Amino acid sequence: MAAEYRLPLSYIDVKRDFGASGSSASTTGTISAGSNVLTLASAIDFKNGQGIAVVNAGPLPTISVPSSATATPTGTAGTTTITYAVAALDGAGGVTASFSFSTTTANATLSATNYVALSVTAVTSATGYAWWRTSTNGTSPTTTGFIGWTSGTTLDDTGISVHTPPIVTGITSTAPSSATADTLVTTVASGGGTSVITLSGSATNAASSKLTLHDDTVSISNAVAYITGKNGGTLYFPQGEYAITSNITTGANTTIVGAGWSSTQANPAVSSVLRLSNNCTFALGGPFCSIDNMQVDGSTNTGAGDILAIAGDNPHIGRLFVWGSPTACGVHFAGTSSSGIADGTVDLLVVEEGCPAILLTYTTQCHFGLLNSVAAYNQGVVLDNSDNNSFSHLHITNMNGSNSTLLTIGTSSSSQSYGERIDYADLTGASGFTAIEVNYMPNILGAEDINSIGHLHVEGSVTEFAFNNSSYGSLRVGMMDRLSVGWATPTPSLPAAIGSANAVQNTNPYSVEIYQSGGIGTHIVDMRTLDNGVPDQPVIRLDPGDKVYFATTIPSSWRWKGL
């Protein structure tokens, strides 16, 4: 979306002043073990002194291969044999050899109720695990290959679609019989702009035709260090993509600002994108820090930590879109028992995926405007040892994984949350999910300590509440409306083409939700002809008279339901 942020008279430009590439260009490269000469398939925009990453040219992982795993059918068992494989991830692009295991009693059709619960014995120092379905013997689905990666040691195969893993993770489409090496991260010593580059560091392992791309970690780290040394300032990221492969933490009084944000994943054509891979975190590390008008893409982060961490008082998030991963928390307000976070503000935060999408720990008296969690893994928004925060609009929908919880308040007897105030909560989930889980509520001292939701909207076959070691008195709901699945309403044809001229209007006298797959560049035109780009997500709401069109990609399918 177009930038609206006005830069101060004095600021640091990460490209102009510290040589960051801001480039999403990539190619493949070949390098011999022990060599620092890299031959590229094509000469792209590398410059001398810039960072560079070569997949699988680093050292082999030192963590162990998984040695034990189980596949346990859940629901209605059957007589079908399914074989799986699991490998451990080291957080630097390396993957161990895989371990094979199976079940002989799987249901012939996997689903959310009849699935196979996969579990691996934890590997010391592993940051996550990659999983493959290697044979099915006629089970539906019949496809084999990579089915996902997790930070924890479990995964439920509910008939997960086989898909191609992001190559920058080091994970392969088929289960590896031997280990794959880490990513080599170094700098361009000479030859920038040509097809033969001399690197500052040498390859540990040979890599043939492997993904080669920019790495801006050093440039951004140097820029952050400079601002920290000046006791704060503004760091500007012009439009483009900035790859980070190691942790970066700002000092106090640091403002991070981009040239635009987008709801389309990793879209440097219209936004400023921080792309995090390996096991790394970008953190606002001091008080009075802010981030605005940007996108943070952590979808290839294979670590179990945080993608964006907020670790100081008085933080501010303006307009931010974050893509999480199955292993890492999307946005973590990471207070501690000795150093909590207080007095923060969030205007608009959208987190797609993440495990969980948004986590608050030891956070108090912060105000959140619009908080939107889409397709998170297992947990959407978690309030953990936090109190007296306020939320204007909390929207959580379309979770990944079975037995997921959309909103969790408190997580254990030592991690209680109270006094949380939510004006409007819009929660949508499927069968087997829980909308709100309240755990270990402390003894109520007064009305101000009760968690409250002014207006609660729950949709889908989700279970509304779960109270664990708590009671109904620990959550006050002013008004609740409950829609199981909506009612069937005529579904019009998909748009004929992209663009506003092909917009489809809701001509019904009631609002509808559109369940769509694959649409990119979503725009809604309201009755006053105001054209708004909205986050690309599986569910779109249209009020009577509203129109919807797609600027980039038309959905492969959609289904309309009345509200």
N, C-alpha and C positions, 0 to 999 in steps of 0.2 A: 504494500500500500504506500501511497505517496507520503514522503516525510513531512512532518509538521513541526519538527523540533528546531528551535532557533539556537544555533551554536553561539557560545560566548565569544568575545573578541579574541581571547587567548585560549587555544586548545591544541592538543597533540593529535596529528593525523597519523594513524598507524602505518599507512602506506607511504605517504610523503616523507615522514620524519624518521621512520624506523625500517623501511624497506619491506614491509609485508607484501605478499603477492596479491592477496585478494582474488586469486584465480581458482576456478574450478576445473581448469583444463587438466587432462590426464592422457597418458599414453601407456605403452608397455615398454619394459626395459629388460636387458640381458646383461648379466655380470657374472664373472667367475669368482669362486671362493678365494679370498685373500687379495682380490683386486679392488682398485678404486676407480676403474674405468667402466663406465656404464654406457652401453649402446642402446639408443632409443629407437623405437619403431618409427617415430616421427618427431621432428624438432618442434617443440612447443615453446611456451613463453617463460621458460626458466631463465633466471638471471644469476650471474655470479654473486655469491654471498647469500642467496636465498636458501631456505630450507627445502629438503626433498625427502620423500619417503618411497622406499622400494619394498613391496610386499614379499615376504618369505626370503629376504636376503640377509636377515639378522641371524642370531644364534638360535639353536634349537631350544625348546622349552625344557626347563630343569624339573618341572613338577612330574609326579608319577602318573602312569596310565591308570584309569579306574580299574579296580580289581573285583568289584562286586556290584551287581545291579539286579533289580527284580522288576517283573511285569505282572501286575495283579489285576485281573478283571474285576470290575465293579458294576453292580447292577445285575442284569440277567446274564449269567455265564453261557458259554456255548462249547463247541468242540473244535474251534478254528485255531490254528497255530499262526502266531505272528512273531516275527523276529525283529529285534531292535538293536541299535548300537548307540553308545554314548562315549564322548571324549571330553577331557578337561581342557579349559582355556586358561592361559597364563596372563591375560590382560595386556599383552604386548604384541598381539597378532599371532602368537604361537598356539598350536593345537596338538595335543598328544595323539598317539594312536588310539583307536577306538576299542571298546570292550563290547562284545556281542552277548545278548541274552534274549530270552523268549518266554512266551506263554503258550500253552496248548489248549486253553479253555476260554478263548476270547469269543465274544458274541460275533455273529457273522456280519452284523452291521453296527459299526461304532457310532455313538451319539453322545449327547450330553448326559444321558441317564445310563447308558451301557457303554462304558469306556474302559480303557486299560490304564491303571495308575502306575506310572513308571517312577522308579526310585534308584538312586545310585549312592553308594557309600562315599562320603565326602573325601576329597583329595586335598591334602594339606597344601595351602597357598594357592589353590585354584580360585580364579575370580568368577568362574561360571562353567556351564556345561553345554555342549552341543548334542543334539539328539537326532537320530535317523530311524525311520522305519525301513527295514531292509528286505523283508518278504512278507506277503499277506495271505497267500494261499486262498485267494478269492474273497477275502474280507472287503467290505465296502467301508471306506474307499480302497481301491485296488492299487493305488499309486505307491511307489516307494521312493525314498530319498530323504533329504533334510526336512525336518518338521519343526525346528525351533531351537532357541537357546534360552537358558534360565540362569539366574543368579543362585537359586537354591538347588537342592538335590532332587527335586521332584518335577514331574510333568504329567498331566493327564492327556492321553491320546483319545480325544473325542471324535476322531475322524479328521484330524488336522490336515489341511491341504499341504501337499508337498510344494515347496517353493525354493527359489534360488537365494542363497544367503548373500548379503552384501560382501563383495570380494575383499574389501578393505579389512574385514574382520579376520581373514585368514581361514575361515571355515569353508569347507568344500561341499559340493552338492551331494557327494556320496561319502559314506563313512570311510575315514582314512585308515589304512593298514599300518602306516608309519607316521611319525610326527611331522608336522609342517612347521617351518621356522618362523621366528618373529619377524616383524617389519624392521628394516634398516632405516633409521632416521638420522640424517646427517645434513650437510650443506653442499652447495655447488661451489667447488674451488675454481673451476675454469670450464670453458666450453658452453656457457649459457647461451641459449638460442640456437644451438646446433644439435645434431643427432648423436654426437659423442661427447659425453660429459665426464670430467674428472671430479671425483667426490673428495671431500675432506676426510671421510672415513672409508674403510674398506669393508667389503662384504664378508661375513663369516661363512655363509653358505651360498652356493651357486644358485642363481635365479634365472630362469629362461622365460622370456616373454611374460613377465609379471607386471601387474599394475604399478605404475609409477606416477606420482602426483606431488603437488606442492605440500609443504608443511611450514606453517607460519608460527610455530610455537616459540622459537627463539626471538623473532621480531616482536611478538606481542609481549613476551616476558620482559624484554628490555624496555619496551614502552611503559609497561606497568611499573617496573622498578624506577624509572625516571620520574613518573608522577608521584609515586610513593615518597621518593626523596625530596620532592617539593611540597610534601604534606598535603597532596591532593591536587585535583584538576580534572579536566575533561579529556577523555580518550575517544576519538572519533574514528568509526569504521566506515569508510565509503562503501558504496554498493559493491557487493562481491561476496566471495566465499573465503573464509579464513580457517584453515585446518589446524587443529590442536591435538597433540598426542601425549602431552604431559600436563600435570597439574599446574594451574596458574591461579594465584590468589592476589587480589588487589589489596592495597592499604586503605586507610581511612580517607574519607572525603573524596572518593573517586567516582566520577560519573562516566558510565559506559553508554555511548549513544551511537546508533546507526543511521543509515540514510533511508530506511524503510523496513517494514515488516510484512510478512506474507503468510497466509494460511496454507500455502502450497509448500510441501516439504522441500528444503534445500533449494530455494528459488533465488539464486543470486542475480538473476536478470532484473528483479524488481526490489530486492531487499538486501540487507546486510546479514550474512549468515556466519555464525561461529559453528564449525563442524568438529565435534569431539569424537575421537575414536580411541582404540585401546582402552585402558582403564584409567581415565583421567576426569578431572573435575575443574570447572571454571567457578571460582568462588569470589563473592563480594566479601572481603575478609575483615572489614573494619566498620566503624559507625559512620553514618551519613554517606553511605554508598548508594548508587542507583544505576539502573539499566533501563533503557528505553529505545523503542523504535527499531527492534532487532528480532532476529530469529536465532534460536540455539538448536542445532540439529545433533542430537546424541544417539541417533538410531543405529549407529555402528559401534557404540560403546559396549564392549564386552565385559566391563568390570561390574562389581556389585556395589559400587558407591553411589555418588550423586553426580548428575550431569551439571546442574546449576545449584550451588549452595549459597545461602544467605547466612552470614555469620557475624553480624554486628548490629547494634541498635540503630533505630531510625532509618531502616532501609526503605527504598522506594523502587517499585516496578511500574513503569509507565504502560506501554503497549508491547507485549512480548508473546511470541509463539514459540513453544518448546516441543521438539519431538524427542520422546523418550525411547527406551529400549526395553526388551524383556528382562534385562538383568539389573538395570540402574534406575534409581529414583529420578524422576523428571526434575522437580524443583523441591529443594529441602531448606526450610527455614531451620537452620541447624544450631539452635541454642543448646547449651549444656546446663547441668545443675548449678555450676558455678558461674556461668556467663550466659544468661538468657538473652532473648531478643525481644525488644519492646518498641512500641510506637512506630511501627512500620505502616506503609500504605501501598496498596496495589490497585491500579486503575483497571487494567484488562490483562488477564493472564490466561492463555489457552495452552493446555498441555495434552498432547496426543501420545498415547501409550505411556510407558514408564511403569516401574514396579516399586512402590506405588507411583501414581502420577504426581501427587503433591503431598508433602509430609511436613507437619509442624511439630517440632519438639522444643519444649521450654520456650514457647513463644507466647507473649501476652500483650494485650491492648494494641493489637494491630488491626487495621481496617482493610478489608478486601472488597473491591467493587464487583466486577464480574470475574468469577473463577470458573473455568470450563475444563472439565476432564473428559477426554474421549478415548475409548478403547484401551484403558489401562489394563495392566496384567495383575489380576487377583485383588488389588486394592486401588480404589480411585483416589479419594482424599482421606488422609489419616491425621487426626488431631491427637497428639501423643504428649502427655505431660504439659499441656498448654491450657491457658485459661483467659477468659474475658476478651476474646477476639470477636470481631463483628464482621459479618458477610452480607453484602447487599443481595447478591444473586449467585447461587451455587448450582451449577449445571453439571451433572455426571451421567454419562450414558455409554452404552455399548462396550461392556467389559470383555476382555479376553480371558479365557480360562474358566474352568468349572468352579462352582462354589465360591465365586468372587463376592466381595463386599464393596459397595459403592462409597459409603461414608462410614468411617470408623471413629468413634469417640472414646479415647482411652484404650490402652492395649494390654495392661497388666496391673496388678495390685500396686506396683511402684510407678506406674505411668498413667495416672488418672488425668482426665481433663474435665473442667467445669466452667460454668459461666459463659459458654460459647453462645453467641447470638446470631442466628441466621434469619434474615428477613424472608427470603424466598429460596426454596430448594426444589430443583427439578431433577428427579432421579428416574432413570429408565434402565431396566434390566430384564434378563430372561429367566426362565425357570432354573432353580438351583442357586440363584443369586440372592443376596440380602441387601436391601436398600440401606438400612441404618443399623449398625451394631454398636451398642453402648456397653462398655466393659468397666468393671471395678469403679463405679461411681463413689466418690468419698461421701462421708456423712455430710448432709446438707446443713450449712450454717444459716442460710437465709435464702430468700427468693432470688437474690441476685446471683446465687451460685448454681442455679438450675440451668442446664443447657436448654435452649429454646429455639424453635423454628416457627416463624410467624405464619407462613403459608407453605405447606408441603404438597408437592405434586409428584405422585408415584405412578409409573406406567410400566406395562409389561407384566409378565408372569412372576416377577420378583417377589420374594417374601419381604413384607414391609419392615419388620423390626426383629432384632435379636438382643435380648438383655442377658448378659453374662456376669454373674456376681454383682448384679445391679438390680434396679427395679424400675417400674414404669414411672415412678415419681422423679427419676433423674433426667427426664426429657419432657418438656412441655411443647405441645404442638397446638398453635392457635386455630388453624384451619387446614384440613387435608382433603384433597380430591384424588380419587383413585381410578385409573383407567387400566383395565386388564390388557387389552391389546388394541383399543380403539374399535371403530366399526368399519366394515367394508364400505368403500366408496369408489365410484368409477375411477379407474386409473387411465389418464389420457396417454397418448403416444409420447414417446421420448421426443425431445426437440429434434427438428430436422437437421440442424447444424449448430455449430457454436455461434455465439454472438447474440446481442440483445434483440436483433430482428426476429429471432426464433424463440423468444421467451414464451413459456407456457403459463397460463393464468389459472389461479384457483377461482373458478366461477361458482363454487358452492357458497351457500349462505353461512357456512361454518368453517372453522379453521381445520387444516389438515396437516398431518406429518407425512413426509415423503421418505421412505426407506430406500436409499439409492446406493448403488455400487459403482465406484470408479470415476465419478464425476470430479473434475478439477477446474478450479476457477469459478466457484459458485457465486452468483450474483442474485440478489433479490431486489425487485423494483416494487415499492409499495404504492398505495393508492394515490399518494401525492407525487408520484413519478420519481421519488428519491431512489437512486441506484446505489445499493450498498454491497460491497464485497463481504462475504461471510466465510467463516472457517469451513474448509472442505471436511465434511464429516458424514457419517452414514445416515444421519437423520436431519432433515431440513423441515422447518415449520413455515407454513404459509397461512397468513390470515386471509379472510375473504377479500378478493380483489388483487392480492399480491401476485406478482409474476416471478418466475425463476428462469434463469438462463445460465449457460456455462461458457466461460471465456476461453477455456483451453481444451478440455476433453468432455465429451458427452458421456453420461453414465452408461454402463453396459446394460443396466436394468434398473427399474424403480417400481415401487408399489405405494399407492396412496391409501391413507386411513384417516377417517374423520375423528375429530376431537370434541 
